[in-house]
């Protein structure tokens, strides 16, 4: 049988594979909440993808080498893995004598036997071990393979439902379809499960907006220090491809604190046919994994991030990243920014990060950091986004865009561009969304020219968005406050968002309590008593 005699498989539609994958995920409803579906579904889906791909390549190898009988097993193996296979699906030993290939179809054939979870775990671990350069730690902790976590009956039902999904290989579906199906599940899990899944899934339109603004070019490096499921890295490659470039020429780097989530990112990148990547596990603030030989953090052309908001952390005691000071223990927001600034390459480094509005106006140590960043002319733009865009918080957020020292365009130097897009959204079922038109208008406003007073030269071309370029001297006169409402009247006239008000109230309350404690201590030291807080 020659390769041209191989039956041609029908193309699979996006909706078909998405529906069938969701049917498989839905089998888990009797065993766990939706927030935990991803830890099971993604490893199984990727295992099936690898197995289907390996078997498809193996069939092509057999069809193209009819004279295999004249070759030894070692010679045949060498030819297959040199010319056909890009990874190995090894054999595993089950019991004392039984041996099976660690493939989806092989283990599926044993689905009625007890110990299914153990066999699945052994297969995934064997694939990781056989391909250390590609799949090391890929499948995460695999705690779901334990009978105590997920019964063999439910696991079998999930696998049987997923097996009704068409073969997942290039001969049957494109990587665009595969990647789209993976993203569909990510979104579906986040839509239905709230905070836990939403923590590592940034809405597609926010990702696209940041990437559009930073505009990655061919052969550049892109780094996400809190990469979650890898969406921003993938979007960078997709944008380059959409503009006629070659997305696979980007060098992609990510760090993620949660091992299972890092596995999700690696699988996601592979599903999108992106292989030039490195995803490391660890706390980026405590233990940055990408470093230069001298121990300083590595630098990249493009840095993108949606870090956890206002996360409590252990502040640095002596770290060169602490530009302008150290962020307070109560919020690591500016620490993530400082890390991103340190990670910008000196010639064309640029960074985009989405954070809560509190970073724009909070006082204390954050104000000192903000002043240093503005004094060094590193901040290029502040873009106010609508509230309720994200899965795990309803508060309004803003995108901050930074440029490496001395790399701002001449007309953007010594000032900051403010854009108010807070009212540009469409209401959806669980949250607000930015439409493609909203994204295009924001990007247009970002690229606009401004007159001597900081107003757009062509205000009719802003798509209804208010934008203003504010000189650094004016921001300094306002105490380095970046609150958008200070500089754009439209934003100031709108009723303040409840989340912003609560944030400001909590800050003011904490400051008042500190002041009262100092006052009581002074009074007590002077021997004056009888004052109540």
C-alpha positions in Angstrom: 0.0 0.0 0.0 1.5 3.3 -1.0 0.9 6.7 0.6 -1.3 7.8 -2.4 -3.5 4.8 -1.7 -4.1 5.9 1.9 -7.8 6.9 2.4 -8.3 10.6 2.4 -9.9 11.8 5.7 -12.6 14.4 5.6 -11.8 17.8 7.1 -13.3 18.4 10.5 -15.3 21.5 11.2 -14.4 23.7 14.2 -17.9 23.3 15.7 -17.8 19.6 15.4 -14.6 19.1 17.4 -15.7 21.7 20.0 -19.0 20.0 20.6 -17.5 16.6 21.0 -14.8 17.8 23.3 -17.3 19.5 25.4 -19.4 16.3 25.5 -16.3 14.6 26.9 -15.7 17.3 29.5 -19.3 17.2 30.5 -18.9 13.6 31.7 -16.9 15.0 34.6 -20.0 16.8 36.0 -20.8 13.9 38.4 -17.2 13.9 39.8 -15.9 17.5 40.2 -16.8 21.2 39.7 -16.1 22.8 36.4 -13.2 24.7 37.8 -11.3 21.4 37.9 -12.2 20.1 34.4 -9.1 21.5 32.8 -6.7 19.4 34.8 -8.3 16.3 33.3 -9.5 17.3 29.9 -6.3 19.0 28.6 -3.9 16.2 29.4 -6.3 13.6 27.8 -6.9 15.8 24.8 -3.1 16.3 24.3 -2.4 12.6 24.8 -5.0 11.8 22.1 -3.4 14.4 19.8 0.0 13.0 20.2 -1.2 9.4 19.8 -3.2 10.3 16.7 -0.3 12.2 15.2 2.2 9.4 15.9 -0.1 6.7 14.5 -0.8 8.8 11.3 3.0 9.3 10.8 3.6 5.6 11.4 1.0 4.6 8.8 2.7 6.9 6.3 6.1 5.4 7.2 4.7 1.8 6.6 3.1 2.9 3.3 6.2 4.5 2.0 8.5 1.6 3.0 7.1 -1.6 1.6 10.5 -3.3 1.8 10.5 -3.2 5.6 10.9 -7.0 5.7 14.5 -6.6 4.5 15.3 -4.3 7.4 16.1 -5.1 11.0 13.9 -3.7 13.7 16.7 -1.3 14.6 17.1 -0.1 11.1 13.3 0.4 10.6 13.2 2.3 13.9 16.0 4.6 12.8 14.4 5.4 9.5 11.0 6.1 11.1 12.3 8.5 13.7 14.7 10.2 11.4 12.2 10.9 8.6 8.7 10.6 10.0 8.3 11.0 13.7 9.2 14.1 15.7 8.5 12.5 19.1 8.3 9.0 20.6 5.3 7.1 22.0 7.2 4.4 23.9 6.1 1.0 25.2 5.2 0.5 28.8 5.1 -2.6 30.9 1.8 -3.4 32.6 2.2 -6.1 35.3 5.0 -8.7 34.9 4.8 -9.6 31.3 2.2 -7.4 29.5 3.6 -4.7 27.3 1.6 -2.0 25.4 2.5 1.1 23.6 1.7 4.2 25.7 -0.8 5.4 23.2 -4.4 6.5 23.5 -5.8 3.6 21.3 -3.7 1.0 23.2 -4.9 2.0 26.6 -8.4 2.6 25.4 -8.5 -1.1 24.5 -8.1 -1.9 28.2 -10.9 0.4 29.3 -13.0 -2.3 30.9 -10.2 -3.5 33.1 -9.6 -2.2 36.6 -6.7 0.2 37.3 -7.4 2.4 34.2 -6.1 5.6 36.0 -2.8 3.8 36.8 -2.4 2.8 33.2 -3.1 6.4 32.0 -0.7 7.8 34.4 2.0 5.3 33.4 1.5 6.2 29.8 1.7 10.0 30.3 4.8 9.6 32.4 6.4 7.4 29.9 5.8 9.9 27.1 7.4 12.7 29.3 10.4 10.5 30.0 10.9 9.4 26.4 10.8 13.0 25.2 12.6 15.1 27.9 13.5 17.9 25.5 9.8 18.4 24.4 7.4 17.0 27.0 9.2 17.1 30.4 6.6 17.9 33.2 4.1 18.5 30.4 1.1 16.7 31.9 1.3 18.3 35.4 0.7 16.5 38.7 -1.8 14.0 37.3 -3.5 13.7 40.7 -6.8 13.0 38.8 -5.5 9.6 37.7 -6.0 8.4 41.3 -9.1 6.3 41.9 -9.8 8.4 45.0 -10.0 11.6 42.9 -11.6 10.3 39.8 -13.2 6.9 39.6 -12.3 4.5 36.8 -15.9 4.5 35.6 -16.0 8.3 35.1 -12.5 8.4 33.5 -13.6 5.7 31.1 -16.7 7.7 30.2 -14.6 10.8 29.5 -12.2 8.8 27.3 -15.0 7.1 25.4 -16.7 10.4 24.7 -13.4 12.0 23.7 -12.6 9.0 21.4 -15.7 10.0 19.4 -13.8 13.2 18.5 -12.3 12.8 14.9 -8.6 11.9 14.6 -6.5 14.9 15.8 -3.6 15.0 13.3 -2.6 17.2 10.4 -4.1 14.9 7.8 -7.5 15.4 9.3 -7.6 18.9 10.8 -5.4 22.0 10.7 -3.6 23.4 13.7 -5.9 26.4 13.5 -8.8 24.0 14.2 -6.9 22.2 17.0 -5.7 25.5 18.6 -9.2 26.9 18.3 -10.7 23.9 20.0 -8.2 24.2 22.9 -9.0 27.9 23.3 -12.7 27.1 23.1 -12.4 24.8 26.1 -10.3 27.4 28.0 -13.0 30.0 27.5 -15.8 27.5 28.3 -14.2 26.5 31.6 -13.6 30.1 32.5 -17.2 31.1 31.6 -18.7 28.4 33.7 -16.4 28.1 36.7 -15.5 31.6 37.9 -12.4 32.6 39.8 -10.2 29.5 39.7 -10.2 29.0 35.9 -10.4 32.7 35.2 -7.1 33.2 37.1 -5.1 31.8 34.1 -7.3 32.8 31.2 -7.2 36.4 30.0 -10.1 37.3 27.7 -9.1 37.0 24.1 -10.0 40.6 23.2 -7.7 42.0 26.0 -4.9 39.8 24.9 -5.3 40.9 21.3 -5.4 44.6 22.3 -2.1 44.4 24.1 -0.4 42.4 21.4 -1.7 44.8 18.7 -0.2 47.7 20.6 3.2 46.1 21.1 3.3 44.7 17.5 5.8 41.8 17.7 8.0 41.5 14.6 9.5 38.4 13.0 12.4 36.8 14.9 11.8 38.9 18.0 11.5 37.4 21.5 8.3 37.6 23.5 8.1 37.0 27.2 5.2 36.6 29.6 6.3 36.5 33.3 2.8 35.3 34.4 1.9 33.3 31.3 -1.1 31.2 32.6 -2.4 29.2 29.7 0.0 30.9 27.2 -2.6 32.9 25.4 -0.5 36.1 25.1 2.4 34.2 23.6 0.1 32.5 21.1 -1.7 35.7 20.2 1.7 37.3 19.4 2.4 34.5 16.8 -1.1 34.7 15.5 -0.9 38.5 14.9 2.4 38.2 13.1 0.9 35.4 10.9 -2.2 37.5 10.2 0.0 40.3 9.0 1.8 38.1 6.5 4.7 37.2 8.7 5.8 33.8 10.1 4.6 33.4 13.6 6.9 30.4 14.2 9.9 32.7 13.9 9.1 34.3 17.3 11.0 33.0 20.3 8.4 32.5 23.0 9.2 32.5 26.8 6.9 32.2 29.8 7.0 31.6 33.5 4.1 30.3 35.5 3.8 29.7 39.3 1.4 26.8 39.1 2.9 23.6 37.6 -0.4 22.2 36.2 -1.1 25.6 34.6 2.3 25.6 33.1 1.5 22.3 31.6 -1.7 23.7 30.1 0.4 26.5 28.5 2.9 24.0 27.0 0.1 21.9 25.5 -1.6 25.0 24.2 1.5 26.1 22.4 2.0 22.7 20.9 -1.6 22.6 19.7 -1.0 25.8 17.9 2.0 24.3 16.1 4.4 26.6 18.0 7.6 24.7 19.1 10.1 27.5 19.6 9.1 28.1 23.2 10.3 27.7 26.8 7.8 27.7 29.7 9.3 27.5 33.2 7.7 26.9 36.6 8.3 29.2 39.5 7.4 32.4 41.3 8.6 35.2 39.0 9.1 37.8 41.7 10.9 35.4 44.1 12.7 33.2 41.5 12.9 34.5 38.0 13.9 31.5 35.8 15.2 33.4 32.8 18.6 35.0 33.6 21.8 36.2 32.0 25.1 34.5 32.8 25.8 37.4 35.3 22.6 36.5 37.3 20.6 39.5 36.1 17.2 38.9 34.6 17.1 38.1 30.9 15.9 40.7 28.5 13.4 40.4 25.6 12.0 42.5 22.8 8.3 42.2 23.9 7.0 41.6 27.4 3.3 41.0 28.0 1.4 40.1 31.2 -1.8 40.0 33.1 -0.4 39.3 36.6 -2.6 38.5 39.6 -4.1 41.7 40.9 -3.0 43.3 44.2 -1.4 40.0 45.4 0.2 40.0 48.8 3.9 39.1 48.6 7.2 39.0 50.5 8.9 42.3 49.4 12.4 42.2 48.1 15.2 43.0 50.6 17.9 43.6 48.0 17.0 43.2 44.4 18.2 45.2 41.4 14.8 45.2 39.9 13.4 47.5 42.6 13.5 50.6 40.5 12.4 53.6 42.6 11.7 51.5 45.7 10.1 48.3 46.8 6.3 47.6 46.4 4.4 47.2 49.6 3.6 43.8 51.1 -0.1 44.4 50.5 0.2 44.6 46.7 2.8 43.2 44.2 1.3 45.1 41.3 4.3 47.5 40.9 6.8 44.7 41.6 5.5 42.9 38.5 5.9 46.1 36.6 9.5 46.6 37.9 10.3 43.0 36.8 8.9 43.7 33.3 10.9 47.0 33.0 14.1 45.1 34.0 13.2 42.5 31.3 13.0 45.0 28.5 15.8 44.8 25.9 17.8 48.0 25.6 17.3 48.6 21.9 13.6 47.9 21.2 12.2 46.5 24.4 8.5 47.3 25.1 6.0 46.0 27.6 2.3 45.9 28.1 0.6 44.9 31.3 -3.0 45.1 32.5 -3.6 46.1 36.1 -6.3 47.5 38.4 -6.7 51.3 38.5 -5.2 51.5 42.0 -1.7 51.4 40.5 -2.4 54.8 39.0 -3.0 56.7 42.2 -2.1 54.7 45.3 0.3 56.5 47.6 3.2 55.5 49.8 5.9 53.2 48.2 3.9 52.8 45.0 3.9 56.6 44.5 7.7 56.7 44.8 8.0 53.9 42.2 5.6 55.7 39.9 7.6 58.9 40.2 10.9 57.1 39.3 9.3 55.4 36.3 7.9 58.8 35.1 11.2 60.6 35.8 13.0 58.0 33.7 10.3 58.5 30.9 9.6 54.8 30.7 5.8 54.9 30.7 4.3 55.6 27.2 0.6 55.1 27.6 -2.3 54.4 30.1 -5.4 52.9 28.5 -8.5 52.8 30.7 -10.6 49.6 30.0 -14.2 48.9 30.9 -15.2 47.2 34.2 -16.3 43.6 34.3 -14.1 42.4 31.4 -12.4 39.6 33.4 -13.6 36.3 34.7 -12.4 36.7 38.2 -13.0 40.4 39.0 -15.5 43.1 38.0 -13.2 46.0 38.8 -12.0 48.3 36.0 -8.5 47.8 34.7 -6.0 49.7 32.7 -3.3 48.7 30.2 0.1 50.4 30.9 2.6 50.5 28.0 6.3 50.9 28.7 9.3 51.5 26.5 13.0 50.9 27.2 15.0 54.0 28.1 15.5 56.3 25.2 13.4 54.3 22.8 10.2 56.3 22.8 9.3 58.1 19.5 10.3 61.7 19.6 6.7 63.0 19.8 6.0 60.7 22.8 9.0 61.7 24.9 8.6 63.5 28.3 4.9 62.7 28.6 2.2 60.0 28.8 -0.6 59.2 26.4 -4.0 58.7 28.2 -6.9 56.9 26.4 -10.3 56.4 28.0 -12.0 53.3 26.6 -14.0 52.6 29.8 -17.4 53.0 28.0 -16.5 50.9 25.0 -18.0 47.5 25.5 -20.8 45.1 24.7 -22.6 43.3 27.4 -22.4 39.5 27.2 -23.8 36.7 29.4 -21.2 36.7 32.2 -19.1 39.8 31.5 -18.5 42.8 29.2 -16.5 42.3 26.0 -14.5 44.5 23.6 -15.6 44.0 20.0 -13.2 44.0 17.1 -14.3 47.6 16.3 -13.5 48.6 19.9 -10.0 47.1 19.7 -9.4 48.8 16.3 -10.5 52.2 17.7 -8.2 51.9 20.7 -5.3 50.9 18.6 -6.0 53.9 16.2 -6.1 56.3 19.2 -2.8 54.8 20.4 -1.2 55.6 17.1 -2.7 59.1 16.8 -0.8 62.4 16.4 -1.4 65.1 19.0 -1.1 68.9 18.9 0.9 71.2 21.2 -2.0 71.1 23.8 -2.0 67.3 23.8 -5.3 66.9 21.9 -5.7 64.6 18.9 -4.9 66.2 15.6 -7.8 64.3 14.1 -10.4 63.9 16.9 -13.0 62.5 14.4 -10.7 59.6 13.7 -10.7 58.3 17.3 -13.9 56.2 17.1 -15.5 58.2 19.9 -12.6 57.6 22.3 -11.2 60.5 24.4 -7.4 60.7 24.3 -4.8 63.2 25.5 -1.0 63.4 25.5 0.0 64.9 28.9 3.5 66.4 29.4 5.5 65.0 32.3 5.6 68.4 34.0 1.8 68.4 34.4 1.8 64.9 35.8 4.6 65.9 38.3 2.5 68.9 39.3 -0.3 66.4 40.2 2.0 64.5 42.5 2.6 61.8 39.8 -1.0 60.8 40.0 -2.0 58.8 36.8 -5.7 58.7 37.4 -7.2 59.0 33.9 -9.9 61.3 35.2 -7.4 64.0 36.1 -6.4 64.4 32.5 -9.5 63.5 30.4 -12.6 65.4 31.2 -14.9 62.8 29.8 -13.5 60.2 32.3 -13.8 62.7 35.2 -17.4 63.5 34.4 -18.5 59.9 34.5 -19.7 58.5 37.8 -16.8 56.8 39.5 -16.7 53.1 39.5 -17.6 51.4 42.8 -14.5 49.2 42.6 -12.2 52.3 42.3 -14.0 54.0 45.1 -13.6 51.0 47.4 -10.0 50.8 46.5 -9.4 54.4 47.3 -11.4 54.2 50.5 -9.4 51.2 51.8 -6.1 53.0 51.1 -7.3 56.2 52.9 -8.6 54.1 55.8 -5.2 52.3 56.2 -3.4 55.6 56.1 -5.7 57.1 58.7 -5.1 54.2 61.0 -1.3 54.5 60.7 -1.5 58.2 61.4 -3.7 57.6 64.5 -1.3 54.9 65.8 1.7 57.3 65.5 -0.3 60.0 67.2 -1.3 57.8 70.1 2.3 56.6 70.5 3.6 60.2 70.7 0.9 61.1 73.2 1.7 58.1 75.3 5.4 58.9 75.3 4.6 62.4 76.5 2.5 60.9 79.4 -0.8 62.0 78.0 -3.5 59.4 78.3 -7.2 59.0 77.9 -7.4 59.2 74.1 -9.4 56.5 72.4 -9.0 55.6 68.7 
